[in-house]
Amino acid sequence: MAKYITLPKELEAIDGHLHIHKLYEEERQMNFIGGYEWYKERNNFRGISIASLPRKASNNMAVALYKVANPNTYAHGCIVYPHSPVDVSKIGDMDPLTQYKEMMEIGFDGIKMLEGKPEVYKKNWIPLDSDFYEPFFSQIEKDGTHILAHINDPESFWDGDKVSDEHKAKGWYYGDGTYLPSEDMYKQIDNLLAKHPLLNITLAHFYFCSGKPQKLIDIFEKYKNVNVDVTPGGEMFVDFANNPEYYKEFFNKYYDRIEFGTDGDFPRCVEAMDWLVDRIYRYFATDETFMAFEDTLTTGIKLPYEKVKRIFSYNFVERVGKTPRPINKEALAKYIDKYKHLITDKEDYDLITSLAKKLL
């Protein structure tokens, strides 16, 4: 088996799930602005989509500035929280609906929500089906804007006997009674979809349902605008590998509800990201047997090529847009001026403000 497959150009692949976690990489002495162009070229991607994260106030600014420098990039912005936990009475003009409108004026292509990840949810403890988010979701549903949402995590993260030491070290053990149970979060999303059945939403990481796919089938059958992506979590592909005939039938039927992504982040090493692309493509496009996630021997399900193309490209385009939206530089400059006081890292602040002067 060749080390890595090069994606065919005619696949027109789009990595729909990338991040920027660090604005500068010391090893290559480069900032984030060109950080994904090598990755795009190496893998014959037609496009990439970078999703912002609420961990740093600078992230929306960085993602938007990347798009200014590389206009063929899709971008998903996130809600920024001025304090944690959030005092709703003091949110002022940083409420979710206002921020959504600001991001749409700037030219973001969609919204990224990490609020459903247990460690993030714990910080604010605001239900996603609550009145706080209601105007935000109502407007997004009306506009048809795409949401990429991380909801829950693997079930093993709530079980002290099953969660790995590596994940514990990252703060991803949720079984101490201080985190929302996963089923309670799923109930919030059930309520949210019942209230907003036309939401254009992609539930990241297969909605952490690879061990209970019937839950996804029920959602697919009920809500026409709900997709999932197959961005690893390795446990997901282990479940796929352990149930080969079931998942071959599943993906042959629901190929039009599945989106490709890697969850790569700048400045992640080249080898790791290329490996992810290779293994995901081999699973869907070939019938080869290969070593994959968690050292699991995996055999590809070799979907018909047009279905592979839907997963790697067309499903994302249908939900997000044929081409990325242009950045409104004036709106982005106004946004940076409004939110730059929330950047706590001086190096990030200096880099963002200097790039804004150069690019805007």
Short mmCIF file of the C-alpha atoms (twelve columns), coordinates in Angstrom:
data_MODEL
# 
_entry.id   MODEL 
# 
loop_
_atom_site.group_PDB 
_atom_site.id 
_atom_site.type_symbol 
_atom_site.label_atom_id 
_atom_site.label_alt_id 
_atom_site.label_comp_id 
_atom_site.label_asym_id 
_atom_site.label_seq_id 
_atom_site.Cartn_x 
_atom_site.Cartn_y 
_atom_site.Cartn_z 
_atom_site.pdbx_PDB_model_num 
ATOM 1   C CA . MET A 1   0.000   0.000  0.000   1 
ATOM 2   C CA . ALA A 2   1.336   3.404  -0.987  1 
ATOM 3   C CA . LYS A 3   2.114   5.611  1.981   1 
ATOM 4   C CA . TYR A 4   -0.612  8.162  1.264   1 
ATOM 5   C CA . ILE A 5   -3.205  8.464  -1.461  1 
ATOM 6   C CA . THR A 6   -3.308  11.727 -3.386  1 
ATOM 7   C CA . LEU A 7   -6.932  12.750 -3.764  1 
ATOM 8   C CA . PRO A 8   -8.062  12.918 -7.411  1 
ATOM 9   C CA . LYS A 9   -8.560  16.513 -8.545  1 
ATOM 10  C CA . GLU A 10  -11.892 15.606 -10.119 1 
ATOM 11  C CA . LEU A 11  -13.135 14.728 -6.615  1 
ATOM 12  C CA . GLU A 12  -13.173 18.498 -5.945  1 
ATOM 13  C CA . ALA A 13  -12.728 17.709 -2.258  1 
ATOM 14  C CA . ILE A 14  -13.362 20.254 0.480   1 
ATOM 15  C CA . ASP A 15  -12.111 19.838 4.031   1 
ATOM 16  C CA . GLY A 16  -15.116 21.261 5.829   1 
ATOM 17  C CA . HIS A 17  -13.755 21.152 9.386   1 
ATOM 18  C CA . LEU A 18  -10.462 22.899 10.187  1 
ATOM 19  C CA . HIS A 19  -9.328  25.204 12.996  1 
ATOM 20  C CA . ILE A 20  -6.666  27.725 13.927  1 
ATOM 21  C CA . HIS A 21  -5.529  27.067 17.495  1 
ATOM 22  C CA . LYS A 22  -2.252  28.980 17.449  1 
ATOM 23  C CA . LEU A 23  -1.578  32.163 15.522  1 
ATOM 24  C CA . TYR A 24  2.173   31.662 15.148  1 
ATOM 25  C CA . GLU A 25  4.323   28.580 14.631  1 
ATOM 26  C CA . GLU A 26  7.856   28.935 15.936  1 
ATOM 27  C CA . GLU A 27  9.273   25.876 14.138  1 
ATOM 28  C CA . ARG A 28  8.564   27.181 10.641  1 
ATOM 29  C CA . GLN A 29  8.582   30.813 11.789  1 
ATOM 30  C CA . MET A 30  5.293   31.558 10.097  1 
ATOM 31  C CA . ASN A 31  1.992   33.029 11.169  1 
ATOM 32  C CA . PHE A 32  -1.363  31.464 10.409  1 
ATOM 33  C CA . ILE A 33  -2.131  33.448 7.237   1 
ATOM 34  C CA . GLY A 34  -0.707  30.894 4.796   1 
ATOM 35  C CA . GLY A 35  -0.905  27.957 7.154   1 
ATOM 36  C CA . TYR A 36  -3.318  25.806 5.150   1 
ATOM 37  C CA . GLU A 37  -2.296  26.558 1.578   1 
ATOM 38  C CA . TRP A 38  0.365   23.834 1.530   1 
ATOM 39  C CA . TYR A 39  -2.209  21.393 2.887   1 
ATOM 40  C CA . LYS A 40  -4.731  22.374 0.248   1 
ATOM 41  C CA . GLU A 41  -2.217  21.959 -2.579  1 
ATOM 42  C CA . ARG A 42  -0.759  18.669 -1.324  1 
ATOM 43  C CA . ASN A 43  -4.161  17.030 -1.151  1 
ATOM 44  C CA . ASN A 44  -5.777  18.545 -4.264  1 
ATOM 45  C CA . PHE A 45  -8.513  20.235 -2.259  1 
ATOM 46  C CA . ARG A 46  -10.861 22.468 -4.188  1 
ATOM 47  C CA . GLY A 47  -11.470 24.366 -0.984  1 
ATOM 48  C CA . ILE A 48  -11.120 24.385 2.787   1 
ATOM 49  C CA . SER A 49  -13.347 25.667 5.577   1 
ATOM 50  C CA . ILE A 50  -11.876 27.045 8.806   1 
ATOM 51  C CA . ALA A 51  -14.139 27.061 11.854  1 
ATOM 52  C CA . SER A 52  -13.517 29.546 14.616  1 
ATOM 53  C CA . LEU A 53  -13.492 28.621 18.305  1 
ATOM 54  C CA . PRO A 54  -14.679 30.594 21.339  1 
ATOM 55  C CA . ARG A 55  -11.569 29.853 23.370  1 
ATOM 56  C CA . LYS A 56  -9.886  33.086 22.299  1 
ATOM 57  C CA . ALA A 57  -11.470 36.339 21.218  1 
ATOM 58  C CA . SER A 58  -8.883  36.610 18.478  1 
ATOM 59  C CA . ASN A 59  -10.084 33.480 16.669  1 
ATOM 60  C CA . ASN A 60  -12.894 35.054 14.634  1 
ATOM 61  C CA . MET A 61  -10.513 37.821 13.627  1 
ATOM 62  C CA . ALA A 62  -7.819  35.345 12.606  1 
ATOM 63  C CA . VAL A 63  -10.197 33.208 10.546  1 
ATOM 64  C CA . ALA A 64  -11.643 36.260 8.775   1 
ATOM 65  C CA . LEU A 65  -8.164  37.690 8.072   1 
ATOM 66  C CA . TYR A 66  -7.118  34.312 6.661   1 
ATOM 67  C CA . LYS A 67  -10.049 34.589 4.292   1 
ATOM 68  C CA . VAL A 68  -9.012  38.118 3.265   1 
ATOM 69  C CA . ALA A 69  -5.573  36.794 2.317   1 
ATOM 70  C CA . ASN A 70  -6.989  33.601 0.746   1 
ATOM 71  C CA . PRO A 71  -10.451 34.452 -0.660  1 
ATOM 72  C CA . ASN A 72  -11.169 30.869 -1.761  1 
ATOM 73  C CA . THR A 73  -11.476 29.872 1.918   1 
ATOM 74  C CA . TYR A 74  -14.789 29.208 3.652   1 
ATOM 75  C CA . ALA A 75  -15.106 30.469 7.237   1 
ATOM 76  C CA . HIS A 76  -17.415 29.714 10.156  1 
ATOM 77  C CA . GLY A 77  -17.456 32.254 12.972  1 
ATOM 78  C CA . CYS A 78  -18.338 31.650 16.611  1 
ATOM 79  C CA . ILE A 79  -20.086 33.519 19.391  1 
ATOM 80  C CA . VAL A 80  -17.635 35.306 21.687  1 
ATOM 81  C CA . TYR A 81  -18.443 35.396 25.396  1 
ATOM 82  C CA . PRO A 82  -17.203 38.448 27.348  1 
ATOM 83  C CA . HIS A 83  -17.007 36.561 30.633  1 
ATOM 84  C CA . SER A 84  -17.503 33.066 31.964  1 
ATOM 85  C CA . PRO A 85  -19.907 32.119 33.338  1 
ATOM 86  C CA . VAL A 86  -22.083 34.466 31.305  1 
ATOM 87  C CA . ASP A 87  -24.171 36.998 33.169  1 
ATOM 88  C CA . VAL A 88  -27.055 37.283 30.723  1 
ATOM 89  C CA . SER A 89  -28.192 40.563 32.273  1 
ATOM 90  C CA . LYS A 90  -24.830 42.131 31.397  1 
ATOM 91  C CA . ILE A 91  -24.355 40.738 27.898  1 
ATOM 92  C CA . GLY A 92  -25.312 44.080 26.300  1 
ATOM 93  C CA . ASP A 93  -24.615 44.277 22.564  1 
ATOM 94  C CA . MET A 94  -22.765 40.955 22.603  1 
ATOM 95  C CA . ASP A 95  -25.908 38.816 22.599  1 
ATOM 96  C CA . PRO A 96  -25.864 35.870 20.161  1 
ATOM 97  C CA . LEU A 97  -28.224 37.468 17.618  1 
ATOM 98  C CA . THR A 98  -26.202 40.695 17.439  1 
ATOM 99  C CA . GLN A 99  -22.977 38.748 16.994  1 
ATOM 100 C CA . TYR A 100 -24.564 36.589 14.297  1 
ATOM 101 C CA . LYS A 101 -25.582 39.692 12.355  1 
ATOM 102 C CA . GLU A 102 -22.069 41.124 12.719  1 
ATOM 103 C CA . MET A 103 -20.519 37.932 11.368  1 
ATOM 104 C CA . MET A 104 -22.890 37.815 8.412   1 
ATOM 105 C CA . GLU A 105 -22.075 41.446 7.593   1 
ATOM 106 C CA . ILE A 106 -18.372 40.571 7.663   1 
ATOM 107 C CA . GLY A 107 -18.850 37.702 5.217   1 
ATOM 108 C CA . PHE A 108 -18.604 34.530 7.249   1 
ATOM 109 C CA . ASP A 109 -20.123 31.517 5.489   1 
ATOM 110 C CA . GLY A 110 -21.644 29.969 8.586   1 
ATOM 111 C CA . ILE A 111 -21.529 29.619 12.352  1 
ATOM 112 C CA . LYS A 112 -19.434 27.222 14.411  1 
ATOM 113 C CA . MET A 113 -20.842 26.174 17.782  1 
ATOM 114 C CA . LEU A 114 -18.712 24.450 20.394  1 
ATOM 115 C CA . GLU A 115 -21.231 25.275 23.116  1 
ATOM 116 C CA . GLY A 116 -22.456 21.667 23.187  1 
ATOM 117 C CA . LYS A 117 -19.048 20.205 24.082  1 
ATOM 118 C CA . PRO A 118 -19.281 19.259 27.778  1 
ATOM 119 C CA . GLU A 119 -16.213 21.169 29.004  1 
ATOM 120 C CA . VAL A 120 -17.391 24.305 27.170  1 
ATOM 121 C CA . TYR A 121 -21.024 23.908 28.227  1 
ATOM 122 C CA . LYS A 122 -19.947 23.642 31.864  1 
ATOM 123 C CA . LYS A 123 -18.444 27.150 31.754  1 
ATOM 124 C CA . ASN A 124 -21.750 28.873 30.998  1 
ATOM 125 C CA . TRP A 125 -24.399 26.194 31.656  1 
ATOM 126 C CA . ILE A 126 -26.871 27.869 29.289  1 
ATOM 127 C CA . PRO A 127 -29.140 25.305 27.572  1 
ATOM 128 C CA . LEU A 128 -29.023 25.459 23.798  1 
ATOM 129 C CA . ASP A 129 -32.824 25.260 23.717  1 
ATOM 130 C CA . SER A 130 -33.186 28.188 26.153  1 
ATOM 131 C CA . ASP A 131 -34.613 31.685 25.613  1 
ATOM 132 C CA . PHE A 132 -31.055 33.085 25.567  1 
ATOM 133 C CA . TYR A 133 -30.344 31.467 22.184  1 
ATOM 134 C CA . GLU A 134 -33.888 31.555 20.780  1 
ATOM 135 C CA . PRO A 135 -33.652 34.796 18.705  1 
ATOM 136 C CA . PHE A 136 -30.284 33.608 17.350  1 
ATOM 137 C CA . PHE A 137 -31.577 30.232 16.158  1 
ATOM 138 C CA . SER A 138 -34.806 31.738 14.831  1 
ATOM 139 C CA . GLN A 139 -32.885 34.129 12.587  1 
ATOM 140 C CA . ILE A 140 -30.439 31.470 11.427  1 
ATOM 141 C CA . GLU A 141 -33.300 29.141 10.525  1 
ATOM 142 C CA . LYS A 142 -35.020 31.947 8.601   1 
ATOM 143 C CA . ASP A 143 -31.813 32.839 6.727   1 
ATOM 144 C CA . GLY A 144 -30.811 29.237 6.042   1 
ATOM 145 C CA . THR A 145 -27.300 29.931 7.334   1 
ATOM 146 C CA . HIS A 146 -25.173 26.863 7.958   1 
ATOM 147 C CA . ILE A 147 -24.224 25.781 11.490  1 
ATOM 148 C CA . LEU A 148 -21.389 23.382 12.296  1 
ATOM 149 C CA . ALA A 149 -22.109 22.174 15.844  1 
ATOM 150 C CA . HIS A 150 -20.061 20.063 18.229  1 
ATOM 151 C CA . ILE A 151 -22.560 18.329 20.511  1 
ATOM 152 C CA . ASN A 152 -21.407 15.974 23.305  1 
ATOM 153 C CA . ASP A 153 -18.302 13.774 23.140  1 
ATOM 154 C CA . PRO A 154 -17.696 10.002 23.104  1 
ATOM 155 C CA . GLU A 155 -19.770 8.172  25.725  1 
ATOM 156 C CA . SER A 156 -16.595 6.699  27.239  1 
ATOM 157 C CA . PHE A 157 -15.638 10.181 28.488  1 
ATOM 158 C CA . TRP A 158 -18.334 9.855  31.174  1 
ATOM 159 C CA . ASP A 159 -16.987 6.458  32.325  1 
ATOM 160 C CA . GLY A 160 -13.897 6.517  34.540  1 
ATOM 161 C CA . ASP A 161 -13.060 2.908  33.647  1 
ATOM 162 C CA . LYS A 162 -13.164 3.537  29.902  1 
ATOM 163 C CA . VAL A 163 -11.817 7.045  29.337  1 
ATOM 164 C CA . SER A 164 -8.114  7.025  28.480  1 
ATOM 165 C CA . ASP A 165 -5.418  8.702  30.567  1 
ATOM 166 C CA . GLU A 166 -4.650  10.863 27.538  1 
ATOM 167 C CA . HIS A 167 -8.199  12.191 27.409  1 
ATOM 168 C CA . LYS A 168 -8.274  12.650 31.186  1 
ATOM 169 C CA . ALA A 169 -5.145  14.780 30.899  1 
ATOM 170 C CA . LYS A 170 -6.963  17.005 28.395  1 
ATOM 171 C CA . GLY A 171 -9.824  17.520 30.846  1 
ATOM 172 C CA . TRP A 172 -12.205 15.250 28.954  1 
ATOM 173 C CA . TYR A 173 -13.434 13.085 31.802  1 
ATOM 174 C CA . TYR A 174 -17.012 14.079 32.576  1 
ATOM 175 C CA . GLY A 175 -18.127 11.464 35.087  1 
ATOM 176 C CA . ASP A 176 -17.477 13.373 38.316  1 
ATOM 177 C CA . GLY A 177 -21.037 14.729 38.546  1 
ATOM 178 C CA . THR A 178 -20.175 18.301 37.582  1 
ATOM 179 C CA . TYR A 179 -20.891 17.913 33.857  1 
ATOM 180 C CA . LEU A 180 -24.183 17.626 32.021  1 
ATOM 181 C CA . PRO A 181 -25.017 13.977 31.201  1 
ATOM 182 C CA . SER A 182 -24.805 13.261 27.488  1 
ATOM 183 C CA . GLU A 183 -28.458 12.225 27.252  1 
ATOM 184 C CA . ASP A 184 -29.521 15.592 28.695  1 
ATOM 185 C CA . MET A 185 -27.576 17.371 25.966  1 
ATOM 186 C CA . TYR A 186 -29.153 15.174 23.296  1 
ATOM 187 C CA . LYS A 187 -32.566 16.111 24.732  1 
ATOM 188 C CA . GLN A 188 -31.686 19.800 24.317  1 
ATOM 189 C CA . ILE A 189 -30.905 19.234 20.643  1 
ATOM 190 C CA . ASP A 190 -34.097 17.218 20.193  1 
ATOM 191 C CA . ASN A 191 -36.016 20.187 21.641  1 
ATOM 192 C CA . LEU A 192 -34.080 22.658 19.499  1 
ATOM 193 C CA . LEU A 193 -34.800 20.762 16.277  1 
ATOM 194 C CA . ALA A 194 -38.463 20.372 17.223  1 
ATOM 195 C CA . LYS A 195 -38.688 24.174 17.576  1 
ATOM 196 C CA . HIS A 196 -36.574 24.874 14.484  1 
ATOM 197 C CA . PRO A 197 -37.043 21.909 12.134  1 
ATOM 198 C CA . LEU A 198 -35.520 23.685 9.131   1 
ATOM 199 C CA . LEU A 199 -32.180 24.489 10.764  1 
ATOM 200 C CA . ASN A 200 -29.346 23.983 8.281   1 
ATOM 201 C CA . ILE A 201 -27.028 22.191 10.687  1 
ATOM 202 C CA . THR A 202 -24.146 19.741 10.480  1 
ATOM 203 C CA . LEU A 203 -23.587 17.775 13.669  1 
ATOM 204 C CA . ALA A 204 -19.840 17.261 13.909  1 
ATOM 205 C CA . HIS A 205 -18.083 13.967 14.612  1 
ATOM 206 C CA . PHE A 206 -21.057 11.836 13.513  1 
ATOM 207 C CA . TYR A 207 -22.966 13.296 16.474  1 
ATOM 208 C CA . PHE A 208 -20.976 10.759 18.535  1 
ATOM 209 C CA . CYS A 209 -23.557 8.175  17.463  1 
ATOM 210 C CA . SER A 210 -21.383 5.598  15.719  1 
ATOM 211 C CA . GLY A 211 -22.350 3.143  18.467  1 
ATOM 212 C CA . LYS A 212 -26.055 4.016  18.172  1 
ATOM 213 C CA . PRO A 213 -26.700 4.881  14.523  1 
ATOM 214 C CA . GLN A 214 -30.462 4.470  14.817  1 
ATOM 215 C CA . LYS A 215 -30.517 7.847  16.595  1 
ATOM 216 C CA . LEU A 216 -29.044 9.413  13.459  1 
ATOM 217 C CA . ILE A 217 -31.461 7.581  11.196  1 
ATOM 218 C CA . ASP A 218 -34.381 8.945  13.222  1 
ATOM 219 C CA . ILE A 219 -33.012 12.489 12.854  1 
ATOM 220 C CA . PHE A 220 -32.329 12.086 9.123   1 
ATOM 221 C CA . GLU A 221 -35.833 10.820 8.506   1 
ATOM 222 C CA . LYS A 222 -37.431 13.647 10.500  1 
ATOM 223 C CA . TYR A 223 -35.272 16.697 9.647   1 
ATOM 224 C CA . LYS A 224 -34.221 17.204 6.040   1 
ATOM 225 C CA . ASN A 225 -31.567 19.848 6.767   1 
ATOM 226 C CA . VAL A 226 -29.523 17.912 9.322   1 
ATOM 227 C CA . ASN A 227 -26.198 16.434 8.207   1 
ATOM 228 C CA . VAL A 228 -23.291 14.910 10.108  1 
ATOM 229 C CA . ASP A 229 -19.605 15.013 9.353   1 
ATOM 230 C CA . VAL A 230 -17.203 12.100 9.628   1 
ATOM 231 C CA . THR A 231 -14.431 14.149 11.181  1 
ATOM 232 C CA . PRO A 232 -12.535 11.768 13.511  1 
ATOM 233 C CA . GLY A 233 -12.823 10.871 16.663  1 
ATOM 234 C CA . GLY A 234 -11.036 7.614  16.106  1 
ATOM 235 C CA . GLU A 235 -13.699 5.726  18.046  1 
ATOM 236 C CA . MET A 236 -16.101 6.509  15.226  1 
ATOM 237 C CA . PHE A 237 -14.050 4.692  12.609  1 
ATOM 238 C CA . VAL A 238 -13.424 1.795  15.000  1 
ATOM 239 C CA . ASP A 239 -17.203 1.370  15.221  1 
ATOM 240 C CA . PHE A 240 -17.400 1.567  11.423  1 
ATOM 241 C CA . ALA A 241 -14.689 -1.082 11.084  1 
ATOM 242 C CA . ASN A 242 -16.342 -3.377 13.622  1 
ATOM 243 C CA . ASN A 243 -19.686 -3.251 11.786  1 
ATOM 244 C CA . PRO A 244 -18.614 -3.302 8.125   1 
ATOM 245 C CA . GLU A 245 -21.745 -4.624 6.442   1 
ATOM 246 C CA . TYR A 246 -24.086 -2.437 8.477   1 
ATOM 247 C CA . TYR A 247 -22.146 0.725  7.771   1 
ATOM 248 C CA . LYS A 248 -21.673 -0.085 4.108   1 
ATOM 249 C CA . GLU A 249 -25.462 -0.214 3.815   1 
ATOM 250 C CA . PHE A 250 -25.833 2.888  6.008   1 
ATOM 251 C CA . PHE A 251 -23.501 5.046  3.903   1 
ATOM 252 C CA . ASN A 252 -24.916 3.753  0.645   1 
ATOM 253 C CA . LYS A 253 -28.320 4.968  1.812   1 
ATOM 254 C CA . TYR A 254 -27.420 8.191  3.622   1 
ATOM 255 C CA . TYR A 255 -24.421 9.327  1.548   1 
ATOM 256 C CA . ASP A 256 -26.181 12.629 0.855   1 
ATOM 257 C CA . ARG A 257 -26.219 13.508 4.582   1 
ATOM 258 C CA . ILE A 258 -22.499 12.955 5.240   1 
ATOM 259 C CA . GLU A 259 -19.701 15.563 5.042   1 
ATOM 260 C CA . PHE A 260 -15.934 15.134 5.038   1 
ATOM 261 C CA . GLY A 261 -13.583 16.891 7.429   1 
ATOM 262 C CA . THR A 262 -10.419 16.229 9.425   1 
ATOM 263 C CA . ASP A 263 -10.574 18.548 12.463  1 
ATOM 264 C CA . GLY A 264 -7.055  19.627 11.540  1 
ATOM 265 C CA . ASP A 265 -5.631  22.683 13.202  1 
ATOM 266 C CA . PHE A 266 -2.835  25.127 12.468  1 
ATOM 267 C CA . PRO A 267 -0.025  24.391 13.161  1 
ATOM 268 C CA . ARG A 268 -0.660  20.649 13.121  1 
ATOM 269 C CA . CYS A 269 2.106   18.585 11.527  1 
ATOM 270 C CA . VAL A 270 1.859   17.668 7.858   1 
ATOM 271 C CA . GLU A 271 2.092   13.935 8.502   1 
ATOM 272 C CA . ALA A 272 -0.884  13.872 10.867  1 
ATOM 273 C CA . MET A 273 -3.229  15.744 8.526   1 
ATOM 274 C CA . ASP A 274 -2.174  13.848 5.406   1 
ATOM 275 C CA . TRP A 275 -2.669  10.569 7.299   1 
ATOM 276 C CA . LEU A 276 -6.230  11.574 8.230   1 
ATOM 277 C CA . VAL A 277 -7.121  12.452 4.629   1 
ATOM 278 C CA . ASP A 278 -5.650  9.185  3.400   1 
ATOM 279 C CA . ARG A 279 -7.443  6.943  5.898   1 
ATOM 280 C CA . ILE A 280 -10.835 8.575  5.501   1 
ATOM 281 C CA . TYR A 281 -10.610 8.419  1.711   1 
ATOM 282 C CA . ARG A 282 -9.471  4.772  1.767   1 
ATOM 283 C CA . TYR A 283 -12.443 3.875  3.943   1 
ATOM 284 C CA . PHE A 284 -15.053 5.390  1.658   1 
ATOM 285 C CA . ALA A 285 -13.466 5.002  -1.789  1 
ATOM 286 C CA . THR A 286 -11.552 1.688  -1.739  1 
ATOM 287 C CA . ASP A 287 -11.952 -1.904 -0.635  1 
ATOM 288 C CA . GLU A 288 -8.399  -2.079 0.706   1 
ATOM 289 C CA . THR A 289 -7.615  -3.416 4.160   1 
ATOM 290 C CA . PHE A 290 -5.383  -1.082 6.138   1 
ATOM 291 C CA . MET A 291 -4.379  -0.107 9.652   1 
ATOM 292 C CA . ALA A 292 -6.341  2.928  10.778  1 
ATOM 293 C CA . PHE A 293 -7.663  4.570  13.922  1 
ATOM 294 C CA . GLU A 294 -6.605  3.142  17.290  1 
ATOM 295 C CA . ASP A 295 -4.551  0.578  15.318  1 
ATOM 296 C CA . THR A 296 -7.713  -1.083 14.065  1 
ATOM 297 C CA . LEU A 297 -7.518  -3.179 10.915  1 
ATOM 298 C CA . THR A 298 -10.090 -1.577 8.622   1 
ATOM 299 C CA . THR A 299 -11.499 -2.580 5.237   1 
ATOM 300 C CA . GLY A 300 -12.858 0.113  2.957   1 
ATOM 301 C CA . ILE A 301 -16.499 0.000  1.869   1 
ATOM 302 C CA . LYS A 302 -15.829 1.285  -1.688  1 
ATOM 303 C CA . LEU A 303 -18.910 3.376  -2.300  1 
ATOM 304 C CA . PRO A 304 -19.808 4.286  -5.892  1 
ATOM 305 C CA . TYR A 305 -17.609 7.190  -6.975  1 
ATOM 306 C CA . GLU A 306 -20.469 9.675  -7.245  1 
ATOM 307 C CA . LYS A 307 -21.410 8.956  -3.639  1 
ATOM 308 C CA . VAL A 308 -17.807 9.463  -2.546  1 
ATOM 309 C CA . LYS A 309 -17.857 12.783 -4.372  1 
ATOM 310 C CA . ARG A 310 -21.013 13.796 -2.524  1 
ATOM 311 C CA . ILE A 311 -19.339 13.079 0.826   1 
ATOM 312 C CA . PHE A 312 -16.072 14.823 -0.020  1 
ATOM 313 C CA . SER A 313 -17.509 17.850 -1.796  1 
ATOM 314 C CA . TYR A 314 -21.093 18.316 -2.935  1 
ATOM 315 C CA . ASN A 315 -22.837 17.851 0.423   1 
ATOM 316 C CA . PHE A 316 -20.796 20.668 1.931   1 
ATOM 317 C CA . VAL A 317 -21.399 22.913 -1.080  1 
ATOM 318 C CA . GLU A 318 -25.146 22.316 -0.933  1 
ATOM 319 C CA . ARG A 319 -25.273 23.376 2.712   1 
ATOM 320 C CA . VAL A 320 -22.729 26.216 2.741   1 
ATOM 321 C CA . GLY A 321 -22.448 27.618 -0.780  1 
ATOM 322 C CA . LYS A 322 -20.882 27.042 -4.173  1 
ATOM 323 C CA . THR A 323 -18.211 29.634 -3.456  1 
ATOM 324 C CA . PRO A 324 -17.058 31.394 -0.265  1 
ATOM 325 C CA . ARG A 325 -18.640 34.750 0.551   1 
ATOM 326 C CA . PRO A 326 -16.344 37.779 0.151   1 
ATOM 327 C CA . ILE A 327 -15.101 39.586 3.241   1 
ATOM 328 C CA . ASN A 328 -16.430 43.079 3.903   1 
ATOM 329 C CA . LYS A 329 -13.195 44.710 5.038   1 
ATOM 330 C CA . GLU A 330 -14.904 47.714 6.574   1 
ATOM 331 C CA . ALA A 331 -17.175 45.479 8.667   1 
ATOM 332 C CA . LEU A 332 -14.215 43.328 9.740   1 
ATOM 333 C CA . ALA A 333 -12.212 46.393 10.801  1 
ATOM 334 C CA . LYS A 334 -15.201 47.584 12.838  1 
ATOM 335 C CA . TYR A 335 -15.522 44.128 14.438  1 
ATOM 336 C CA . ILE A 336 -11.827 44.019 15.392  1 
ATOM 337 C CA . ASP A 337 -12.083 47.461 16.939  1 
ATOM 338 C CA . LYS A 338 -15.126 46.364 19.001  1 
ATOM 339 C CA . TYR A 339 -13.733 43.087 20.294  1 
ATOM 340 C CA . LYS A 340 -9.947  43.537 20.418  1 
ATOM 341 C CA . HIS A 341 -10.076 44.477 24.117  1 
ATOM 342 C CA . LEU A 342 -11.002 40.840 24.818  1 
ATOM 343 C CA . ILE A 343 -7.680  39.547 23.410  1 
ATOM 344 C CA . THR A 344 -5.688  38.646 26.504  1 
ATOM 345 C CA . ASP A 345 -2.483  37.449 24.794  1 
ATOM 346 C CA . LYS A 346 -0.216  40.383 23.857  1 
ATOM 347 C CA . GLU A 347 1.476   38.523 20.973  1 
ATOM 348 C CA . ASP A 348 -1.921  37.622 19.508  1 
ATOM 349 C CA . TYR A 349 -3.089  41.216 19.949  1 
ATOM 350 C CA . ASP A 350 -0.018  42.628 18.207  1 
ATOM 351 C CA . LEU A 351 -0.262  40.129 15.335  1 
ATOM 352 C CA . ILE A 352 -3.988  40.670 14.762  1 
ATOM 353 C CA . THR A 353 -3.782  44.460 14.839  1 
ATOM 354 C CA . SER A 354 -0.712  44.560 12.568  1 
ATOM 355 C CA . LEU A 355 -2.300  42.186 10.032  1 
ATOM 356 C CA . ALA A 356 -5.503  44.224 10.134  1 
ATOM 357 C CA . LYS A 357 -3.547  47.369 9.221   1 
ATOM 358 C CA . LYS A 358 -1.823  45.505 6.381   1 
ATOM 359 C CA . LEU A 359 -4.814  43.623 4.946   1 
ATOM 360 C CA . LEU A 360 -7.736  45.952 5.618   1 
# 
